[in-house]
Amino acid sequence: MRLTTAALLLFATRGLSQNTTCLHCEDEAHGFASLNGGTVGGKGGKIVYANTYDELKNYAAQNGSLVIRVNGALIAEPKGYEIPIASHKTIIGVGKIGKVIGGGFAIKGTHNIILRNLQVSDTRIPSDWPGKTEDWDGIQVDNGTNIWIDHMTVGCITSLSPPH
């Protein structure tokens, strides 16, 4: 099989983006996240890259420790879906490109979770001013413990007044 220069470049680039290092994945939690023995998320687990929204959903649901690197702008399908996060996960963006658009995360009765360096946006429906028709949150935490949410940008509110 003969590969073109473009194909070789694609393979080389993909290989570089799939390395197993993570500059801030080993940072220690501080403040409330340091209580109860501390919040370590997926520390010690395998480092994986979520390049698609489905990969992110699948990794977040797995049992055991896992560091999930969000690699790019991932579009929620269906819109508004809040990805359930199993215990012992670190979900961290790759550089400035880690984004979840049109959906969010749900922490419900789980523990030891770190969300860092991500943008979560565009879950609000402009025609639903009070946000009660579709109650979609960027990050929903119900009965979770040892949760560290750090360096996150959540929402894209451009106006605080209702539409005319």
N, C-alpha and C positions, 0 to 999 in steps of 0.2 A: 504494500500500500504506500502510495506516495502522498506526502503532506505538503500543502502550500505554506508559504511563509506566514500568511495570515492565520492558518490553523495552528502552526507551531507557536506563534505569538499568543494566541488564545489559550493554548494549553499552559504555556509558561506563566501568563498572567493569572490564570485560575489557580495554579499551583502556589504562587506567591500569596494570594489572598486567603489560602486555606492553611496558613501556618498554624502552629499550635501554641503560639505565645500570645499573651494578652497583657499589655502594659499595666492596666489598673485593675485587673481581675483579682489581684492578691491584696488590695488595699484593705485596711482594717476599719470596721465600722466604728463610729464615734457617736456621742450623744445617746439618745434612747436606744439606738440600734446596738449599742455595746452592752446593754443590760441582759440579764438572763443567760449569762455565759457568752454573749456576743452573737452577731449575725454574720455567718460566713458564706451563706448562699451555697453555690455549687463548688466551692473551693475543694480541691483534691480530686474532683471529677474530671471527666474528659471535656476538652474544649471542642465545640462544634460550631459550624457556621450555618445560619439560617439565611439562605439566599432567596427563599420564597415564603409566602405567608403560610402555606401548608407545612413546610418544614418547621417554621416557628411554632405552629400549633402542636405538631407531633413531638418536638423536643420538649416543649413546656409541660406536656402531659406525662412524660416518662418518669418512672420511679428512679430514685437514687440521685446522687449529686451530679450536676451537669452545669457547665458554663456555656451559655448560648450567646454567640456573637451575631447581632443583627447586621447583616451586610447589605445595605441598600435601603431604598424606600419600598416597603412591603405594603401592598394594598389589601385591606380587609375584605374578605368574602365569606359570608355576606356582610354588607355594610352594617356597622354597629356591633359586630360580634366581639365579645370580650373573651380573650383567650384565658381559659382556666390554667393557673400555674400550680403544679405539684410542688411539694416541699423540696427544699435543698436545691434551689436553682439560682443562678446568677444570669440575668439577661442584660447584656451590655452592648451598646452600639459600637460599630467599627468606625472610628474617627468621627467625622461630622455627618456621616451619611446614614446612620442608623435611624430609621423612621418606621412607625406604624401609622398608616393613613386610613382613616375611616373606621377604625376599631380601637380596641384597647385591651386591658388586662383585667382579670378577675382573680382576686386572692380570697378564697372562701374556706376558712377553717384549716388553712395550711400554714406552715411556718418555715422560717429560715430562707427568706427570699430577698434577693437584691435586684433592684431595677436601677440601671445607671446609664447615663450618657445616651439618652434616646429622645426623640421627638414623637409624641403621640398626639395626633390631631385629626380634625375634620370629622368628629362624630356628631356635631350639632347640625340639626336640620334648620336652615334659616326660616322656613315658613312655620316652624313649631317654636314660636318665641319662648314660652316658658319651659320648653324642654320636657313636657310631660307626656306627649303622645308616644314618643320613642325615648325611653329613659336610658340613653347610652352614655356611659362614663368613659373617660380616658383610662382611669385606674380606679377600680372598685375594690375596697378592702372590707370584708365582712368576717370578723372573728379570726383574724390572722395574728400570729405572734412572730417576733423577731423579723420584722420587715424593714429594709433599708431602701428608701427611694431617694436617689441622689443625682444631681445634675440632669434633671429631666425638664423638658419643655412640653407642657400639656395644654392642648387646646389651641384654637386659632380665633379667639374672640376679637373681632375688629370693631364692635360697637356694643355698648351696654344698654342701648335703648331699643325698644321693640321696633320691628319693621313697620312702615306706614302702609 
